[in-house]
Amino acid sequence: MERSSTIKLDCTKILITGGTSGLGLAMAEALAKTGANVALTSRSASRAKATAKSLPNTIGIKMDSTNDDSIIKGVEEAYSKLGGIDMLVNNAGIGMITVNPKFMSEPMGFWEVPSDKFKKVIATNLTGYFIVAKYVAQKMLAAGSGRIVNISMNHSTMNRKGFVPYGPSRAGAEALSRIMAADLENSGITVNMLLPGGATRTGMLPISENNLSALNLLSPSVMGPPIIWLASNQARNVHNERIVANEFDQWLGQRKLKP
């Protein structure tokens, strides 16, 4: 059977938010290798362009996922330069480390979280997903087809002690995804969720390089096979699913789907 690593996505047009590091970069690298045309975003125009230069068939676009005007401009630029958008990968996000650098060893009670930092995380991880998807979906509806993949996290992360506001932001994004899927049922646009399945080496954990070897962290590359598959013809009818990347083969087998 055809494996996701051999799937060719020539000319498939894909927009990935937050694509210069971590999961976003891993997905951009995997998709670009298949021949897909990729637009990746960053709040820094120079960083987006520098990252894009290191990948085939890729362009870098400045986009601040907390700013409507920046999102509208970024979506329009991606649509124009790619010649359309076949898939949106909603990935841009910030973690607990931006609120409490010691969140793993010294969790902060929700009553201690500064309101401005709560709002910043929600604005990026939840509101950002909504606004980007809103403007991309409008274009997909006009075209009659499209795919949206919202990147999520384990449910345990959403409920963990000391994880306000990161946990609520990710839980909200999952609820948003389910409602988006319901709203877009039978529209020609699919909506699915994808998550690594565990802690990953993304720089969001307050861990030194000396301690990394002691932890069983996933590589961001775990996102490659499922995101390629979700962009392929095999996934054309897959809708409203929650896919765990490190259990992807089992998920395919349970549903008797081709890899």
N, C-alpha and C positions, 0 to 999 in steps of 0.2 A: 504494500500500500504506500501511497505517496506520503512522505513525512513533511511536517511543516517547514523543515529546513530546506526542502527542495521546491516548495511552492514559489511560483513566480508571480509577482504583483506588478508587472510592467505597466507603467502609466497610471496606476492607482494613486489617487491624490489624497494625502493624509496630513492633517493638522494635529500636532502634538503640543499641548501647552506644558511649559516647564520642562523643555526637552534638552537642557544643557548639562544635566547631572542626574545621578541616581537612576530611578526607574525610567524616567522620561528619556534620558540619554540611551539607556539600554534598549528601549523599544525603538527609538529612532535608528540606532545602529542596525538592529535586526531587520527592520522594515526597509531601510535603504539598501541593504544587501540583496533584497529580493527584486530590486528594480523599481520599487515604488518611488513616487515623487513625494518628498517629505518637506513640510514646513514646520520648524520647531520654534518655540517662542521662549523669550526671557525678558525680564524687566530691563535688562541691559542689552541695548542694541549691539554693542561691540562683542559681548559674550555670545549672543545668539549667532552673529555672523561668523565669529571665529570657530565655534563648534560646528556650524554647518559646513565650513570649508574642509573639515576633516572627514566628512562623509560624502559618499556619492549621491547624486540626485537630490540634494538637500539645500534648502534656503533657510536663513535665520531671520526672524521677525521680532521686533520689539513689541511686547505686550505686557501690560500690568493688569493682572486679573482682578484687581480691586477697583479698577477705573473704567467706567462705561465707555468713555470716549476712546481710551486706549484699546479696549477690546474691539469696538466697532472698526477702528482704523486697522487693527491687526487682522481681523477677519477679512476685511475687504482686500487688504494687501495679499493675504494668503490665497484668497479666492481668485484674484486677478493673476498672480504669478504662477499659481498651479494650474489655472484654467478650470477651476471648480474645486469642490471638496467632497470626496467620496466617504471619508471617515474622519470623525473628530475623536481624539483621545484626550479626555479631560484629565489632566494629571498634575497641573501646577498646584503646589501646596507648601505649607510650612508646618514644622513640627513643634512638639512641646519644648524643645531646646530653646526656642525663641522666647518662651514664656518663663521657663525655669531651667537654667543650664544644669541643675543637679536633680532633675525630675526622677531619675532612676534610683538614686540613693536617698534623696530628701524630698519626697513628694509634698506638694503644696496643697493645702486645703482650698476648696473652691472659693471660700470667703477671703482668701489671701491673694487671689489672682487679680492683677490690675485690670480695670475695665477696658482700658485702651488696648491691652494685649489680647484680651478676650475678643474684642471686636475685630482686631486685625486678623486673627486666625480664622474666625468665622467668615470674614470678608473674602479671604483667599480660598479657603478649603470648601466652603459651601456656596456663598453668594457668587464667587467667581465661576464655579461650575455652572450655576444657573444662567448667568449672563452670557458666558461664552456659548453654551448650548442653545440659548434662546436665539442668538443671531445666526448661528450656523444652521439650526433647525429651520429657520425661515427660508434659507437658501435651498436646503435639502427638500423642503416641501414644494418649493417652486420647481425643482428639478424632478420631483417624483420619487426620489430614492436617496438613501444615505445610511450611514451607520454611526452610532455614538457609543463610545466605550468610556465609562466613568471608572477611574481607578479608585479602589477602596482598600480597606484594611480589615484585619480579623475582628470579629465581634468582641473578643476579650479586650482588645485595645480600646474599644469604644466605651467599655464599662470599668476600666481599671482605675484604682485609687490614684488620685493626684493627676488625672488626665483631663482636667478642665483647663482649656476649652477644646483640646485636640479631639478627645473622644466624641463630644457632642457634634463637632464639625463633621466628622466622618460618618456618624450615625445619621445626621441630617442629609448628607450626600447620598446615602443609601436609600433613604425614604424618597428623596428627590428623584433618584433613578427609577424607582418603582412607579412613581406617578408619571414621569416622562414616558416610560414604556406603555403605561395604560393610555395616556393621552395620544400616543403615536401608533396605537394598535391599528393594523390594516392600512397604514399610511404609505408604506413602502420604505419607512425608516425604522431600523432596529435599534434598540437600546439594551446594552448589557453592562455588567460590572465585572471587573477583573482585579484581583488582589494577589500579592505574592504568596501568602500563606504562612508568613512568619516574619520575624525581624530580619531586615536586610542591610547590606553594607551601603547605606545611602548618605551617611554623614549626619543623620538626624538623631543618632544616639551619642550621648556624652561619654565616649569610650576612646581610650588611647590605643594607638597601634599595638602597644605591648600586650593589651588585654584582648585584642580581637581574636587571637588564636584560641582563646579559652572559651569562646562563645560559638554556638552553632548558628551562625548567621547565613542567610541565603544570599547568593549572588544576585544582583539586579538582572543578570542575564536570564533568570528563570522566567522573566516576562516575555522573552522573545518568541518561543514557539506558540503560546496562546494568542498573542497579539497578531502574529502573522496569520494564523488560522482564522481569527475573527475578521480579518480583512479579505480573506479568500472567498472563492465561490462556494466552498464547502459550508460556510457559515451564513449563506444568504437568507436562510429562514430561521436562524437562531435569534430568539428575542426574549428579553426579560429574564436572562440567566445571570447567576452569580458564579463566576468561575475562579477557582483557586489555582494559581499557576503551578505550584509544586505538587498538585494532584490532577494535573491536566490530563494525563494519559488515562487515569482511572475514570475521570469525568466523561471522556470520549467513549470509553468502553461501556460504561453504564448506559449511555444513550445510543449506543451502536452507531456512532458517527465516525466518518472517515477522518483520519489524522491529516 
